[in-house]
Amino acid sequence: MTNNLKVLRAIANVSQEELAKKIEVSRQTINAMEKGKYVPSTVLALKLARFFDKPVQEIFTLEETD
């Protein structure tokens, strides 16, 4: 699974720390998601979608191998 969290954060001018606080996770979780090392739960994906006001599909993309 890939994502465009880093781009969305840059557009929103939000740091990893600020985003983490808003959606109640650690900064390390945000970092791991951005690097593709962590696949979020459904609840976390929905929180991110709500924060960025985007459908989940615009944030996360399934790969052929997923």
Beta strands, then each sheet from edge to edge (+ up, - down):
strand 1: 2-3
strand 2: 60-61
sheet 1: 1+ 2-
end
